[in-house]
Amino acid sequence: MAKQVWWLTMLLLTAFMWAAESGNNESANAAPENRATAAIRIVDQYGHQAPSGKRYVGSEIFDVTVGPVGNEFSFVPDTVNISVGDTVRWTWESDFHSVTSGTSCTADGQFCSPDNMNCDAGILNDTGFVYEFTFTQPGMYQYFCALHCFAGMTGVVNVMPAVRPRPTPRPRPTPRQRA
């Protein structure tokens, strides 16, 4: 048994040393090499282009408080009504909370704090943390705190289609009278 442990240790040590050495093969005097890289295209779980984080012109920001003092197991307000292109900004006022999209305390992966990645993990954040999400599609989006969902810490974002101003009517030409 001791011989097997020794061989396993040596194998892991060799692999670790090889990985450490291969990390930086440049000499101290070598000039850094500039390489052209292609733009990264980030997609969501459905293959759609992930939002860039840029808000639409004319969009608004709606603030929601996460776990306000004296009412730590709530989102205030718990329902917001917005338009496509608007952003909801959640700000933490107490510790150990998340914003996780989904229903019945089950994440659906549409959005989640802190960075819209690994939503099933229910990553918790603390006082002072701010998370924003810009909604690009109309619909009803339910969300919850991963740790306190059982206590009713849930919210809803209702996203209405963007309201476009009606175009100014153009004057019609006056018809000519025929002789």
MIKEPA-395183 format. One record per residue (C-alpha): residue in one letter; x, y, z. Coordinates in steps of 0.5 Angstrom, whole numbers, plus 500, padded with zeros to 3 digits. Example, Ala and Ser with C-alpha at 12.3 -4.5 7.8 and 13.67 -1.06 7.14 Angstrom:
! residues 2
a525491516;s527498514;
***
This chain:
! residues 179
m500500500;a506505502;k509504495;q502505491;v502512495;w509514494;w508512486;l501516486;t505522490;m510522485;l506522479;l502528481;l508531483;t511530476;a504533473;f504539477;m511541476;w510540468;a504544468;a508549472;e514549468;s509550461;g506556464;n511561462;n516559457;e519566455;s525569458;a526575462;n529579456;a524577451;a519582448;p512581449;e509578443;n502582440;r497577437;a491579434;t485575437;a478574434;a472577438;i469573443;r462572442;i458570448;v452566448;d447564453;q444557454;y439557448;g445560443;h442567443;q447572443;a448575450;p446582452;s452586451;g451590458;k449596454;r442599455;y438602449;v437609448;g431612452;s431606457;e430606464;i433603470;f429601476;d431599483;v430594487;t432593494;v435586496;g434584504;p432591506;v434592514;g428590518;n425586512;e431582510;f427576507;s424580501;f425584495;v423591495;p419592491;d417585489;t414587483;v416591477;n413593471;i418595465;s419596458;v423592453;g430595454;d429597461;t434595466;v433592473;r438594478;w438590485;t442593491;w444589497;e442592504;s443585508;d448579507;f447572504;h442573498;s442572491;v437574485;t436567481;s431567475;g426561476;t419559479;s418554485;c425555488;t428552481;a433556477;d431557470;g438560468;q435566464;f439571469;c442571476;s447574480;p453576480;d454575473;n449570469;m453564470;n452558474;c445560476;d444553479;a449554484;g445560487;i451564489;l450569495;n452576495;d453581501;t451588503;g453593498;f453588492;v449591486;y447587480;e444589474;f440586468;t437589462;f431585459;t431584452;q424580451;p417582453;g414577458;m414575466;y420574469;q420570476;y426570481;f428568488;c433568493;a436561493;l437561500;h431564502;c426562497;f423557502;a421564506;g418567500;m423571498;t421572491;g420577486;v417578479;v419583473;n414584468;v417586461;m412590456;p414591449;a417597447;v413603446;r415606439;p412613438;r407613432;p410617426;t408624425;p403623419;r405626412;p401631409;r398628403;p398632396;t392635394;p389632388;r389636382;q382637378;r382634371;a379638366;
***
